[in-house]
Structure formats: C-alpha cells, structure tokens
Amino acid sequence: MAGGALKYRHLNRSSSHRQALLRNLVTSLFTHESIQTTWPKAKEAQRLAEKLITLGKKNTSATRRRAQQILYHPLTHLNTLFTTIRTRYLHRPGGYTRVLRIEPLNKHRDQAPSAILELVDSPKDMRFHMTAKTLVRERASEEGVRELTAKNVQKVTRYREGGMEDLEKEVRRMEKVAGDEEAKEKAKWKVDERPREGWKMERIGRLRQKT
C-alpha cells in the first residue's frame, strides 16, 4: 500500500536474491562471529540471525529442521548453533547480535554506509575490547574510572560466562602492550648523552676530513 510502513528492506533485489544474500551473510556470521558489510544489509541480516539463535535455544526437532533450511552449510553450522551458540546465550533474554557503524568500506566508490555485524560475548566482541581499552586509560588517569565506564563494564560482563575474569585478563594484556610500546618509543627517541663540546669537535673533525 502506498505510504504504508516498510516491514523490511528490499535491498534493491528480488525476493529470492534477497533471501539468498541474507542466508549467506548469516552463515558467514556464524562462521567468523563478526562480518563487515553495508549498514542496510547488516540490519536485515541481524533480524535473521536473532531468529536463528532463538531457534537454537529452543533445541527441538522442528527448530533444527527450520535452521537446516536457512543455513547454507547445515552439516557444519548446525552443531555450532545448537551447542556453542546455544550455550553462550542460554540465559540471555535477547540481543544476541550487535551492529556497529564504521567508515565506508568503498571510500573511492559509492561511499555506502558500512557496519560490523557481530555476535555478542564472542571472542571478537568489539565493545568488550573497547571497554577494556577504556579501563586501561582511565585507571592510569587521576580522575579514575567514570560512572559511565562502570555501567559499560556491567553491560559487557553481565551475561558473559567468567566475564569479569576475562575483562581483567584483557586489561592486563593491553597494559603490557602499552608498556612495551612506551619502552620502544623511549628507546627510539633517546637523546645521545655525550657532552655537547665533544659532539661539536667530532663534527668539525669529519668536516676537515672531507676538505
């Protein structure tokens, strides 16, 4: 109906092509746990991925048949969906995926809005790593950890098994990396401690040798 609310994005494709595209994106998501695509595709694939994870949590013969019809490689990904992913989100009421906006992937072409579609609480959870990085920076500052950061810590660890332990481990890893980089930077720009007069005399001697 003209002027009616749009129930889904057509993505400028026919119905069969659109379904094939979304199935491919969701299969890639379950394979890599994080994918990059355009913003509209990520939002539509997110809806299908959420439905599949809900089917995995129910874990019945009917839901297995339905998931088998959607996934491109059911022999490979059915076991992942109904074991690893189901266990990860068993106590989470919803919100199994996350879409994050990023810079356009094709900067020199169409400048299409791009995004990252990822599984929440996965090893590649970007918000988890960003929160750890923020903790490293704020703990080293005089102000300490802000209230907003404390809320974000609670969000990223609430339903994650061993969440606080994993977060502290990531913080320690980032602190070590930051310390190593700082030491390399100091060694790179270390000033020569030779006396200035000796350095001048050495330079004059080199100039005399050239002449």
Disulfide bonds with the S-S distance in Angstrom:
none
